Amino acid sequence: MGVYLKAAVGALRGAGRLPFVAGGGGAMPDLELEEREIAAEPDRVAGYARVCGFRVRDELPPTYPHVLAFPLHMRLMTDGSFPFSPVGLVHIGNRIEVRRPLRIGEQLDLRVRPAEHEAESAFTIVTEARAGGELAWREESTMLRRGGGRPPRVLEDFEGAFVARWHLPNDLGRRYASVSGDRNPIHMHALTAKAFGFPRAIAHGMWTKARCLAAREPSLQGAYEVEVEFRKPILLPARVDFERSGERFRVRSGDRVHLLGRVRD
């Protein structure tokens, strides 16, 4: 059974009682998934870079290992031992630690595992990318389960200087899905988004983070950490402003803040 079909089955009432379907409740499983010797394909990286605004070069964009690991994320969240159905989960935060730049074509060993969150309504997916046995990249993605209260926010809002205005087309979700593999229906079409309570399709949070890092690309060198919180969804099409103050940045439209972020060396 494909992962998206398993995810859809998990959304059906009572399906979580089946042993092979996620969403049965209980504790977070002691589960780790791994893919070894994964290499990014140059054409795919170039397509991703174009959609997200990165320059095409021989280094991977800092968010690209997330794309490589996304099939493992889906396998994890559709495993029968996983307590929450993946349908209706909301991505509320993401922290990436770049230990060193990764090259296109470099062989990577990817590992993903779930972790408990201090808030019962949320959990974290931890992803690691190793090259030659060395931990080169690490990510923590915080997910909010359906109907759960949002955990306390960490990043504070601020007044930043205007940097750029971005025009996000109606098909951005489909364009990003084609280069990332993330085909969550809330991003694809207005009709499928409405089924989950959104008036229109919404932009992927990881596209928004990637676009921010692409705007900051010249200043991201060596080892660094980038943390973001996803606040309000961006309904497509949209015009949003990218603002910055030192190492902090945000995306907003009017009074609605969509993303807050910061970079640390």
C-alpha positions as CSV (number, residue, x, y, z in Angstrom):
1,M,0.0,0.0,0.0
2,G,1.5,3.4,-1.0
3,V,2.2,5.9,1.8
4,Y,-0.4,8.4,0.6
5,L,-3.1,5.7,0.4
6,K,-2.1,4.6,3.9
7,A,-2.4,8.2,5.1
8,A,-5.8,8.5,3.5
9,V,-7.0,5.3,5.1
10,G,-5.8,6.5,8.5
11,A,-8.1,9.5,8.2
12,L,-11.2,7.2,8.2
13,R,-13.1,6.9,11.4
14,G,-12.0,3.9,13.4
15,A,-9.1,3.0,11.0
16,G,-6.5,3.6,13.7
17,R,-7.7,0.5,15.4
18,L,-6.2,-1.6,12.5
19,P,-2.7,-2.8,13.4
20,F,-1.2,-1.6,10.1
21,V,-2.7,1.9,10.1
22,A,-1.3,4.9,12.0
23,G,-3.4,6.9,14.4
24,G,-4.2,4.3,17.1
25,G,-2.9,6.5,19.9
26,G,-0.5,5.5,22.6
27,A,3.2,6.3,23.1
28,M,5.6,7.4,20.5
29,P,7.3,4.3,19.1
30,D,11.0,3.5,19.4
31,L,11.3,3.5,15.6
32,E,14.2,4.6,13.4
33,L,14.3,4.4,9.6
34,E,17.4,4.6,7.5
35,E,18.4,4.9,3.8
36,R,22.0,4.5,3.0
37,E,24.1,6.0,0.2
38,I,21.6,8.5,-1.1
39,A,22.9,11.0,-3.6
40,A,21.1,14.1,-4.8
41,E,20.6,14.2,-8.6
42,P,21.9,17.4,-10.2
43,D,18.8,17.9,-12.4
44,R,16.4,17.5,-9.4
45,V,18.5,19.9,-7.3
46,A,18.5,22.5,-10.1
47,G,14.7,22.2,-10.4
48,Y,14.3,22.6,-6.6
49,A,16.7,25.6,-6.7
50,R,14.6,27.3,-9.4
51,V,11.3,26.9,-7.5
52,C,12.8,28.1,-4.2
53,G,15.0,30.9,-5.5
54,F,18.4,29.4,-4.8
55,R,21.4,29.8,-7.1
56,V,22.3,26.6,-9.0
57,R,25.7,25.6,-7.8
58,D,27.6,22.4,-6.7
59,E,26.4,22.7,-3.1
60,L,23.0,21.4,-1.9
61,P,20.6,24.1,-0.7
62,P,20.5,23.9,3.2
63,T,16.9,22.7,3.0
64,Y,17.4,20.0,0.4
65,P,18.3,17.1,2.7
66,H,14.7,17.5,4.0
67,V,13.5,16.7,0.5
68,L,15.8,13.6,0.3
69,A,14.5,12.4,3.7
70,F,10.8,13.1,3.0
71,P,10.0,9.6,1.9
72,L,11.3,8.3,5.2
73,H,9.1,10.9,7.0
74,M,6.1,9.5,5.2
75,R,7.0,5.9,6.0
76,L,7.5,6.9,9.6
77,M,4.1,8.6,10.0
78,T,2.2,5.9,8.2
79,D,3.7,3.1,10.2
80,G,1.1,1.1,12.1
81,S,2.9,1.9,15.4
82,F,2.7,5.6,14.9
83,P,0.1,7.1,17.3
84,F,-1.2,10.0,15.1
85,S,-2.8,9.9,11.7
86,P,-0.6,12.0,9.3
87,V,-3.7,13.5,7.8
88,G,-4.4,16.8,9.5
89,L,-0.9,17.2,11.1
90,V,0.3,20.8,11.0
91,H,4.0,21.7,10.6
92,I,4.6,24.5,13.2
93,G,8.4,24.6,13.5
94,N,11.6,23.6,11.9
95,R,15.2,23.8,13.0
96,I,18.1,22.9,10.7
97,E,21.7,22.6,11.8
98,V,24.3,22.7,9.0
99,R,27.5,21.2,10.3
100,R,29.2,21.7,6.9
101,P,28.0,22.3,3.3
102,L,27.0,19.2,1.4
103,R,28.0,18.6,-2.3
104,I,25.7,17.5,-5.0
105,G,26.4,13.8,-5.7
106,E,27.9,13.2,-2.2
107,Q,26.8,9.9,-0.7
108,L,24.6,10.4,2.3
109,D,23.2,8.1,5.0
110,L,19.8,9.4,6.2
111,R,18.1,8.5,9.5
112,V,14.8,9.6,10.8
113,R,13.1,9.0,14.2
114,P,10.2,10.4,16.1
115,A,10.7,12.2,19.5
116,E,8.3,13.3,22.2
117,H,7.7,17.0,22.6
118,E,7.2,18.8,25.9
119,A,3.7,19.6,24.7
120,E,1.5,16.5,24.5
121,S,-0.2,18.0,21.4
122,A,3.0,18.0,19.4
123,F,5.9,15.7,18.4
124,T,9.2,16.1,16.6
125,I,10.7,14.2,13.7
126,V,14.5,14.2,14.0
127,T,16.5,13.7,10.7
128,E,20.2,13.2,10.4
129,A,22.4,13.2,7.3
130,R,25.8,11.6,7.6
131,A,28.6,11.7,5.0
132,G,31.5,9.3,5.4
133,G,30.2,8.5,8.9
134,E,30.3,12.2,9.9
135,L,27.1,14.0,11.0
136,A,26.9,16.8,8.5
137,W,23.3,18.0,8.8
138,R,20.5,17.6,11.3
139,E,16.9,18.7,11.4
140,E,14.1,18.8,13.9
141,S,10.6,19.3,12.5
142,T,7.8,20.0,15.0
143,M,4.3,18.8,14.1
144,L,1.0,19.6,15.8
145,R,-1.5,16.9,15.9
146,R,-5.1,17.4,14.8
147,G,-7.2,19.1,17.4
148,G,-4.2,19.8,19.7
149,G,-3.4,23.1,21.4
150,R,-0.4,24.9,20.1
151,P,2.7,24.7,22.2
152,P,4.3,27.9,23.6
153,R,6.1,29.9,21.0
154,V,9.9,30.4,21.3
155,L,10.6,33.1,18.7
156,E,9.5,36.7,19.4
157,D,8.1,39.0,16.8
158,F,10.1,42.1,15.8
159,E,10.1,45.1,13.5
160,G,12.3,44.4,10.6
161,A,13.5,46.3,7.5
162,F,11.7,45.6,4.3
163,V,13.9,43.5,1.9
164,A,11.6,42.2,-0.8
165,R,8.0,41.5,-1.9
166,W,7.3,38.1,-3.3
167,H,4.4,37.3,-5.6
168,L,3.3,33.7,-5.0
169,P,1.3,32.2,-7.8
170,N,-1.8,30.0,-7.5
171,D,0.1,26.9,-8.6
172,L,3.1,27.3,-6.2
173,G,2.0,24.3,-4.1
174,R,1.9,22.1,-7.2
175,R,5.3,23.4,-8.4
176,Y,6.9,22.8,-5.1
177,A,5.3,19.4,-4.8
178,S,6.9,18.4,-8.2
179,V,10.4,19.1,-6.8
180,S,9.9,18.0,-3.2
181,G,7.6,15.1,-3.3
182,D,5.3,16.6,-0.7
183,R,1.9,16.3,-2.2
184,N,-0.2,17.0,0.8
185,P,-3.7,17.9,-0.5
186,I,-3.8,21.2,1.4
187,H,-1.1,22.5,-0.9
188,M,-2.3,21.2,-4.2
189,H,-5.7,22.7,-5.1
190,A,-8.4,24.9,-3.5
191,L,-10.9,22.0,-3.6
192,T,-8.7,19.6,-1.7
193,A,-7.6,22.3,0.7
194,K,-11.2,23.1,1.5
195,A,-11.7,19.5,2.6
196,F,-9.3,20.3,5.5
197,G,-10.8,23.6,6.4
198,F,-8.7,26.0,4.3
199,P,-10.5,28.4,1.9
200,R,-7.7,28.0,-0.7
201,A,-4.5,26.0,-1.1
202,I,-1.7,27.1,1.2
203,A,2.0,27.4,0.5
204,H,4.3,24.7,1.9
205,G,6.0,25.8,5.1
206,M,9.3,24.3,3.9
207,W,9.0,26.3,0.6
208,T,8.7,29.5,2.7
209,K,11.7,28.6,4.8
210,A,13.7,27.7,1.7
211,R,12.7,31.0,0.0
212,C,13.9,32.9,3.0
213,L,17.3,31.1,3.1
214,A,17.6,31.7,-0.7
215,A,17.2,35.4,0.0
216,R,20.0,35.2,2.6
217,E,22.1,32.8,0.6
218,P,25.3,34.9,0.3
219,S,25.5,35.3,4.1
220,L,25.1,31.6,4.9
221,Q,28.6,30.1,5.0
222,G,30.2,27.3,6.9
223,A,28.4,25.9,9.9
224,Y,25.2,27.5,11.1
225,E,21.7,26.8,12.5
226,V,18.4,28.1,11.2
227,E,15.2,27.9,13.2
228,V,11.8,29.0,12.1
229,E,8.2,29.0,13.4
230,F,5.3,28.8,11.0
231,R,2.6,31.1,12.3
232,K,-0.2,31.8,9.9
233,P,-0.7,29.9,6.6
234,I,-0.1,31.7,3.3
235,L,-3.2,31.3,1.1
236,L,-2.4,31.1,-2.6
237,P,-2.1,33.3,-4.6
238,A,-0.5,35.8,-2.3
239,R,1.9,38.8,-2.0
240,V,4.1,38.6,1.0
241,D,6.9,40.8,2.4
242,F,10.3,39.4,3.5
243,E,11.8,41.5,6.3
244,R,15.1,41.2,8.2
245,S,16.7,42.6,11.3
246,G,20.3,41.3,11.9
247,E,20.0,37.5,12.2
248,R,16.2,37.5,12.5
249,F,13.8,37.5,9.6
250,R,10.1,37.1,8.9
251,V,7.5,36.8,6.2
252,R,4.3,38.7,6.6
253,S,1.3,40.2,4.6
254,G,-0.2,43.2,6.3
255,D,-0.6,42.4,10.0
256,R,-0.4,38.6,9.4
257,V,2.9,37.1,10.3
258,H,3.4,33.9,8.4
259,L,7.0,32.9,9.5
260,L,9.5,34.0,12.1
261,G,13.1,32.9,11.9
262,R,16.6,33.4,13.1
263,V,20.1,32.3,12.1
264,R,22.8,31.3,14.6
265,D,26.5,30.7,13.9
